[in-house]
Amino acid sequence: MSLTKSLPNSPSLLKRAGTEKLREVFVKYASIQKNGEHYMTSEDFVRKFLGLFSESAFNDESVRLLANIADTSKDGLISFSEFQAFEGLLCTPDALYRTAFQLFDRKGNGTVSYADFADVVQKTELHSKIPFSLDGPFIKRYFGDKKQRLINYAEFTQLLHDFHEEHAMEAFRSKDPAGTGFISPLDFQDIIVNVKRHLLTPGVKDNLVSVTEGHKVSFPYFIAFTSLLNNMELIKQVYLYATEGSRTDMITKDQILYAAQTMSQITPLEIDILFHLAGAVHQAGRIDYSDLSNIAPEHYTKHMTHRLADIKAVESPADRSAFIMLLESSYRFTLGSFAGAVGATVVYPIDLVKTRMQNQRAGSYIGEVAYRNSWDCFKKVVRHEGFMGLYRGLLPQLMGVAPEKAIKLTVNDLVRDKLTDKKGNIPTWAEVLAGGCAGASQVVFTNPLEIVKIRLQVAGEIASGNKIRAWSVVRELGLFGLYKGARACLLRDVPFSAIYFPTYAHTKALMADKDGYNHPLTLLAAGAIAGVPAASLVTPADVIKTRLQVVARSGQTTYNGVWDATKKIMAEEGPRAFWKGTAARVFRSSPQFGVTLVTYELLQRLFYVDFGGSHPKGSEAHKITTPLEKAAASVSTENLDHIGGYKAAVPLLAGVESKFGLYLPRFGRGVAAATPSTATGS
């Protein structure tokens, strides 16, 4: 996984901040001034600017270690040039390794000595719990027998990679002094919890003893277990290879074994442990992608979406009350209203053309046909009624489309939530049912809206001095008249939603990246693609609905219900009449729902509220797995002073912990009000 996947606006790198803006931020936090120059202390940089180690009893040594990453002169103060240089480093593609390198480069000379490496390692929580032999053969292989060799950046990256594997094996040897090749389940748990802490999820951590079934753990099993934890991202790729990209297919051990031997070096023992772990956590004989996500922790490289609001309504899903669920539905309804209005406005001209094409009847006025095709209709509307003629009837549409789209999206989400299992999977029949329920629920808003909109849209075809307004149509129809054609509306909207929402969900999943994330453009594309079959297949019902709701002019056929309209249209115009306006309908519904769905999901990302329920798949929900991440999360809103590369500073520092296991003590020797000289010791 790479840092570039975590950036909000680009598939490549973070954009550098401007010098003047960066200087403003620097001066704001710098508390020391010497010879007319401003400087940041360790606390200024780590605690005040980054917002880490905010506790009163913070560990000052850990704060100085982190500050020294930016303090390349190692004088205990961070100048603006150092502050700007570190911002540039955070924008590099290998920023995570470079940040770790600067943590160990204690003298700032571009190399790591044995003394540098030992000094930092001895300060980590892991070394305090399971000491590592800093005089053993592993260290000598890298630093030489006399430990005087200096390690450059490229060599350091390999050293850091190998260090934890060696630490794990050394820990095994320390627990097996007799050299039997076995350790007890409790010793196994102790090693894994300490050495591989950064690779553990709560479910795995709680089942470390039970997965051994009370038997002693052999060295091969231990190595396979640690290898499995290290290679979980590769295991996910093996799973996707076996399922041809699906994230919901349940697969057996044999299926993943076959895929593993085809594309990787994953051993059968590792696969056995994988299924044993999945069984211990979820009690299932098959696994899907969610099982792998539950075994492998999410690290700092999750996508970072800039949130305008980040609210936690409940502490845990167990705290969800009826009131919270009502608030969640209201939240979805509000966002759905806005999204629906945006989608309707974008495609309204296409909708008007579709309606006029569907209302055009052969045989009327001695066979006269007003429009040859949709493009001809578009041109004539602009020519005779002006550009704004394309938006005739938009206002009542917007007044009604808000509750219409909102109720559809809310009901679909609500029913999907109820039919989704604990692992986040939902069967296809349940997706279809949820969509059908959404379509049925919207008719209470859709029908009155549609009949008023349609009568306003076709009003421009009639040369009349009287301008027809929405309210006059409502008064003419009355309450029951507003629901004329409701059965045809149901006949259209229920199958449309039953087709659309499952298709959208599966298309969206197929277009997600390997981490399951959907870029906004993939959301738009998925919404548009799903609209093609949904809109086209229900066109006959839409034609019938339109004919029932439009006032027949002199000489035109009148209809008395769905079945009567079906028979008369077939007899007078043939089966092709049922597909009139299909192209216009697809070109209207497809982009409309694409825009509506991408707006709806992006609003949920921007105005994030955690109600303890589900969130749209493909959006990031950053899981806090390290102390630094927990500290960063204590600030409820994003620090607007974190500009340019500093947008990634906290996730990167958390990544140094979560990827390399370099956990620094949070509490201990700090004081609440440190003096500048104390806070800036090197």
Rosetta blueprint (number, residue, H / E / L):
1 M L
2 S L
3 L H
4 T H
5 K H
6 S H
7 L L
8 P L
9 N L
10 S L
11 P L
12 S L
13 L L
14 L L
15 K L
16 R L
17 A L
18 G L
19 T H
20 E H
21 K H
22 L H
23 R H
24 E H
25 V H
26 F H
27 V H
28 K H
29 Y H
30 A L
31 S L
32 I E
33 Q E
34 K E
35 N L
36 G L
37 E E
38 H E
39 Y E
40 M E
41 T L
42 S H
43 E H
44 D H
45 F H
46 V H
47 R H
48 K H
49 F H
50 L L
51 G L
52 L L
53 F L
54 S L
55 E L
56 S L
57 A L
58 F E
59 N L
60 D H
61 E H
62 S H
63 V H
64 R H
65 L H
66 L H
67 A H
68 N H
69 I H
70 A H
71 D L
72 T L
73 S L
74 K L
75 D L
76 G L
77 L L
78 I E
79 S L
80 F H
81 S H
82 E H
83 F H
84 Q H
85 A H
86 F H
87 E H
88 G H
89 L H
90 L L
91 C L
92 T L
93 P L
94 D L
95 A H
96 L H
97 Y H
98 R H
99 T H
100 A H
101 F H
102 Q H
103 L H
104 F H
105 D L
106 R L
107 K L
108 G L
109 N L
110 G L
111 T L
112 V E
113 S L
114 Y H
115 A H
116 D H
117 F H
118 A H
119 D H
120 V H
121 V H
122 Q H
123 K H
124 T L
125 E H
126 L H
127 H H
128 S H
129 K H
130 I L
131 P L
132 F L
133 S L
134 L L
135 D L
136 G L
137 P H
138 F H
139 I H
140 K H
141 R H
142 Y H
143 F H
144 G L
145 D L
146 K L
147 K L
148 Q L
149 R L
150 L L
151 I E
152 N L
153 Y H
154 A H
155 E H
156 F H
157 T H
158 Q H
159 L H
160 L H
161 H H
162 D H
163 F H
164 H H
165 E H
166 E H
167 H H
168 A H
169 M H
170 E H
171 A H
172 F H
173 R H
174 S H
175 K H
176 D L
177 P L
178 A L
179 G L
180 T L
181 G L
182 F E
183 I E
184 S L
185 P H
186 L H
187 D H
188 F H
189 Q H
190 D H
191 I H
192 I H
193 V H
194 N H
195 V H
196 K L
197 R H
198 H H
199 L H
200 L L
201 T L
202 P H
203 G H
204 V H
205 K H
206 D H
207 N L
208 L L
209 V L
210 S H
211 V H
212 T H
213 E L
214 G L
215 H L
216 K L
217 V E
218 S E
219 F H
220 P H
221 Y H
222 F H
223 I H
224 A H
225 F H
226 T H
227 S H
228 L H
229 L H
230 N H
231 N L
232 M H
233 E H
234 L H
235 I H
236 K H
237 Q H
238 V H
239 Y H
240 L H
241 Y H
242 A H
243 T L
244 E L
245 G L
246 S L
247 R L
248 T L
249 D L
250 M L
251 I E
252 T L
253 K H
254 D H
255 Q H
256 I H
257 L H
258 Y H
259 A H
260 A H
261 Q H
262 T H
263 M H
264 S L
265 Q L
266 I L
267 T L
268 P H
269 L H
270 E H
271 I H
272 D H
273 I H
274 L H
275 F H
276 H H
277 L H
278 A H
279 G H
280 A H
281 V H
282 H H
283 Q L
284 A L
285 G L
286 R L
287 I E
288 D L
289 Y H
290 S H
291 D H
292 L H
293 S H
294 N H
295 I H
296 A L
297 P L
298 E L
299 H L
300 Y L
301 T L
302 K L
303 H L
304 M L
305 T L
306 H L
307 R L
308 L L
309 A E
310 D E
311 I E
312 K E
313 A L
314 V L
315 E L
316 S L
317 P H
318 A H
319 D H
320 R L
321 S L
322 A H
323 F H
324 I H
325 M H
326 L H
327 L H
328 E H
329 S H
330 S H
331 Y H
332 R H
333 F H
334 T H
335 L H
336 G H
337 S H
338 F H
339 A H
340 G H
341 A H
342 V H
343 G H
344 A H
345 T H
346 V H
347 V H
348 Y H
349 P H
350 I H
351 D H
352 L H
353 V H
354 K H
355 T H
356 R H
357 M H
358 Q H
359 N H
360 Q L
361 R L
362 A L
363 G L
364 S L
365 Y L
366 I L
367 G L
368 E L
369 V L
370 A L
371 Y L
372 R L
373 N L
374 S H
375 W H
376 D H
377 C H
378 F H
379 K H
380 K H
381 V H
382 V H
383 R H
384 H H
385 E H
386 G L
387 F H
388 M H
389 G H
390 L H
391 Y H
392 R L
393 G L
394 L H
395 L H
396 P H
397 Q H
398 L H
399 M H
400 G H
401 V H
402 A H
403 P H
404 E H
405 K H
406 A H
407 I H
408 K H
409 L H
410 T H
411 V H
412 N H
413 D H
414 L H
415 V H
416 R H
417 D H
418 K H
419 L H
420 T L
421 D L
422 K L
423 K L
424 G L
425 N L
426 I L
427 P L
428 T H
429 W H
430 A H
431 E H
432 V H
433 L H
434 A H
435 G H
436 G H
437 C H
438 A H
439 G H
440 A H
441 S H
442 Q H
443 V H
444 V H
445 F H
446 T H
447 N H
448 P H
449 L H
450 E H
451 I H
452 V H
453 K H
454 I H
455 R H
456 L H
457 Q H
458 V H
459 A H
460 G L
461 E L
462 I L
463 A L
464 S L
465 G L
466 N L
467 K L
468 I L
469 R L
470 A H
471 W H
472 S H
473 V H
474 V H
475 R H
476 E H
477 L H
478 G H
479 L H
480 F H
481 G H
482 L L
483 Y L
484 K L
485 G L
486 A H
487 R H
488 A H
489 C H
490 L H
491 L H
492 R H
493 D H
494 V H
495 P H
496 F H
497 S H
498 A H
499 I H
500 Y H
501 F H
502 P H
503 T H
504 Y H
505 A H
506 H H
507 T H
508 K H
509 A H
510 L H
511 M H
512 A L
513 D L
514 K L
515 D L
516 G L
517 Y L
518 N L
519 H L
520 P H
521 L H
522 T H
523 L H
524 L H
525 A H
526 A H
527 G H
528 A H
529 I H
530 A H
531 G H
532 V H
533 P H
534 A H
535 A H
536 S H
537 L H
538 V L
539 T H
540 P H
541 A H
542 D H
543 V H
544 I H
545 K H
546 T H
547 R H
548 L H
549 Q H
550 V L
551 V L
552 A L
553 R L
554 S L
555 G L
556 Q L
557 T L
558 T L
559 Y L
560 N L
561 G L
562 V H
563 W H
564 D H
565 A H
566 T H
567 K H
568 K H
569 I H
570 M H
571 A H
572 E H
573 E H
574 G L
575 P H
576 R H
577 A H
578 F H
579 W H
580 K L
581 G L
582 T H
583 A H
584 A H
585 R H
586 V H
587 F H
588 R H
589 S H
590 S H
591 P H
592 Q H
593 F H
594 G H
595 V H
596 T H
597 L H
598 V H
599 T H
600 Y H
601 E H
602 L H
603 L H
604 Q H
605 R H
606 L H
607 F E
608 Y E
609 V E
610 D E
611 F L
612 G L
613 G L
614 S L
615 H L
616 P L
617 K L
618 G L
619 S L
620 E L
621 A L
622 H L
623 K L
624 I L
625 T L
626 T L
627 P H
628 L H
629 E H
630 K H
631 A H
632 A H
633 A H
634 S L
635 V L
636 S L
637 T L
638 E L
639 N L
640 L L
641 D L
642 H L
643 I L
644 G H
645 G H
646 Y H
647 K H
648 A H
649 A H
650 V H
651 P H
652 L H
653 L H
654 A H
655 G H
656 V H
657 E H
658 S H
659 K H
660 F H
661 G L
662 L L
663 Y L
664 L L
665 P L
666 R L
667 F E
668 G L
669 R L
670 G L
671 V L
672 A L
673 A L
674 A L
675 T L
676 P H
677 S H
678 T H
679 A H
680 T L
681 G L
682 S L
